[in-house]
Amino acid sequence: MPSLVTRFHLLLFGVTLAIAGVIIVHVPADYAFPAHWDGSVVDWLWPRDIALAIAPLVQLGLMGAFFTLGRILTRNHLAKTRHILDPALTLALAVAAACQLGLLLNGIGSDFDFFRITAFGLAALLALIGVIVFEAERHSYAGLRMPWPIRSDRAWRIVHRLSGLASGGAGLALAWLAWSDPGPGLLVLGLCACLAGLPLAAGLFTVFARRF
């Protein structure tokens, strides 16, 4: 049975572990990463070892979930959804790796704020996805792929326009959060909310359309 977890996904996980190793070597064990600022005062700190363990653990959880999903789906359904699930997992793992790189740059005293760059990049991607989903035409392999069908053309259009608006709104909110620069802590929470909340919202939209 084909797996949704590819060698490239494992490579992203390996890169994240390698960055963690560099942090351990170059950043003192008692260092705490500033996660949030209240004006010019840091009021939220991440202990080094806890902070650098989060991204690899999140990636392991994601790969485990997608591997299980690939085993649950039928071969036909997997073939129809792989073009969405594969890049979705790649994006989530890449965001986690980028946050790990942000920790490294923060720990060595660099002014290069990779957390904000990641947030701006994801915001732009979400805005683009929002436009594509909003304007999508119905097709057997296009649009949202759910375990349950969206039978009518009208319901399909409503679901995709709501999902497109949600994606575009999430992109704008994330861009504003990155622009206001509240600190890596809230940015990471915003990244997680977008990556987890949008698929959930799309699923709820399809359930609503199927039922009503």
C-alpha positions in Angstrom: 0.0 0.0 0.0 1.5 3.4 -1.0 2.3 5.7 1.9 1.5 9.4 2.2 4.9 9.9 4.1 7.6 10.1 1.5 11.4 10.3 1.6 11.2 14.1 1.2 9.0 14.3 4.3 11.6 12.3 6.2 14.3 14.6 4.8 12.4 17.6 6.3 12.3 15.8 9.6 16.0 15.1 9.4 16.8 18.8 8.7 14.7 19.8 11.7 16.7 17.4 13.9 20.0 18.6 12.5 19.0 22.2 13.3 18.2 21.1 16.9 21.7 19.6 17.1 23.3 22.9 16.0 21.2 24.7 18.6 22.4 22.3 21.3 26.0 22.9 20.3 25.9 26.7 19.9 23.3 27.8 22.4 23.9 27.5 26.1 21.6 25.0 28.0 20.3 27.7 30.3 19.3 30.0 27.5 15.6 30.9 27.2 14.2 32.1 23.9 12.1 35.3 24.0 8.6 34.4 22.9 6.5 37.5 23.5 7.2 41.2 24.2 5.1 43.6 26.2 6.5 46.8 24.8 10.2 46.4 25.1 10.0 43.8 28.0 10.0 40.1 27.4 7.2 38.5 29.4 7.2 35.0 27.9 10.3 32.8 27.7 10.9 29.4 26.1 13.5 27.2 27.9 16.0 26.0 25.3 15.5 22.2 25.5 11.7 22.4 25.6 11.6 24.9 22.6 13.8 22.9 20.3 11.9 19.6 21.0 8.5 21.0 19.9 9.0 21.1 16.1 10.4 17.5 15.8 7.5 16.2 18.0 4.9 18.0 16.0 6.5 16.6 12.8 6.4 13.1 14.2 2.8 13.5 15.1 1.9 14.8 11.7 3.8 12.0 9.9 2.2 9.4 12.1 -1.3 10.8 11.4 -0.8 11.0 7.7 0.8 7.5 7.6 -2.3 6.2 9.4 -4.6 8.1 7.1 -2.9 6.6 4.1 -3.5 3.1 5.5 -7.2 3.8 6.2 -8.1 5.3 2.8 -8.9 2.9 0.0 -6.5 2.8 -2.9 -9.0 4.7 -5.1 -9.7 7.5 -2.6 -5.9 7.8 -1.9 -5.2 8.2 -5.6 -7.8 11.0 -5.7 -6.6 12.9 -2.7 -2.8 12.4 -2.8 -2.4 15.6 -4.8 -3.8 17.5 -1.9 -2.6 15.5 1.1 1.0 15.2 0.0 1.6 19.0 -0.4 -0.4 19.6 2.8 1.9 17.4 4.8 5.0 19.0 3.1 3.8 22.5 3.9 3.1 21.6 7.6 6.5 19.9 8.0 8.3 22.8 6.2 6.7 25.4 8.5 7.8 23.4 11.6 11.4 23.2 10.1 11.3 27.0 9.4 10.3 27.7 13.0 13.2 25.5 14.2 15.5 27.6 12.0 14.0 30.7 13.6 15.0 29.4 17.0 18.6 28.9 15.8 18.9 32.4 14.4 17.4 33.8 17.5 19.7 31.8 19.8 22.9 32.9 18.0 21.8 36.6 18.1 20.9 37.1 14.5 18.5 40.0 13.6 17.1 37.9 10.8 13.5 37.2 12.1 12.7 33.9 10.4 9.4 33.5 12.3 8.0 36.7 10.7 9.3 35.7 7.3 7.6 32.3 7.6 4.4 33.9 8.7 4.4 36.3 5.8 5.2 33.5 3.4 2.4 31.3 4.7 0.0 34.3 4.7 0.7 34.9 1.0 0.2 31.2 0.2 -3.1 31.1 2.1 -4.3 34.1 0.2 -3.4 32.5 -3.1 -5.1 29.2 -2.1 -8.1 31.2 -1.1 -8.5 32.7 -4.6 -7.9 29.3 -6.3 -10.5 27.5 -4.1 -13.0 30.4 -4.4 -12.8 30.3 -8.2 -12.5 26.5 -8.6 -14.8 24.8 -11.1 -16.3 21.4 -10.2 -14.2 18.5 -11.4 -13.6 14.9 -10.3 -10.1 15.6 -9.1 -10.3 19.3 -8.3 -11.3 21.2 -5.3 -11.7 19.9 -1.7 -11.6 16.2 -1.2 -13.6 14.8 1.6 -14.6 11.2 2.6 -18.2 12.2 1.8 -19.5 13.6 -1.5 -20.9 17.0 -2.2 -23.8 16.1 -4.5 -25.2 19.3 -5.9 -23.4 21.9 -7.9 -24.8 24.7 -5.8 -23.6 23.1 -2.5 -20.2 22.5 -4.0 -19.9 26.1 -5.1 -21.0 27.4 -1.6 -18.6 25.2 0.2 -15.6 26.3 -2.0 -16.5 29.9 -1.7 -16.8 29.7 2.1 -13.5 27.8 2.2 -11.8 30.3 -0.1 -13.0 33.2 2.0 -11.8 31.4 5.2 -8.3 30.8 3.7 -8.0 34.4 2.5 -9.2 35.8 5.8 -6.7 33.5 7.7 -3.9 34.8 5.4 -4.8 38.4 6.1 -5.0 37.8 9.8 -1.6 36.0 9.8 0.0 38.8 7.8 -1.3 41.4 10.2 0.1 39.3 13.1 3.5 39.1 11.5 3.4 42.9 10.7 2.6 43.8 14.4 5.4 41.5 15.5 4.1 40.3 18.9 6.9 37.8 19.3 7.6 34.2 18.1 5.1 32.7 20.6 2.0 34.2 19.1 3.3 33.8 15.6 3.7 30.1 16.1 0.2 29.8 17.6 -1.1 31.7 14.6 0.7 29.4 12.2 -0.7 26.3 14.0 -4.2 27.8 14.0 -4.1 28.4 10.3 -2.7 25.0 9.4 -5.1 23.1 11.6 -8.1 25.3 11.5 -8.6 25.7 7.8 -8.9 21.9 7.0 -11.3 21.7 10.0 -13.4 24.6 8.7 -13.5 23.1 5.2 -14.7 19.8 6.6 -17.4 21.5 8.6 -18.6 23.4 5.6 -18.9 20.2 3.6 -20.8 18.5 6.5 -23.2 21.4 6.7 -23.7 21.4 2.9 -24.3 17.7 2.9 -26.8 17.8 5.7 -28.8 21.0 4.7 
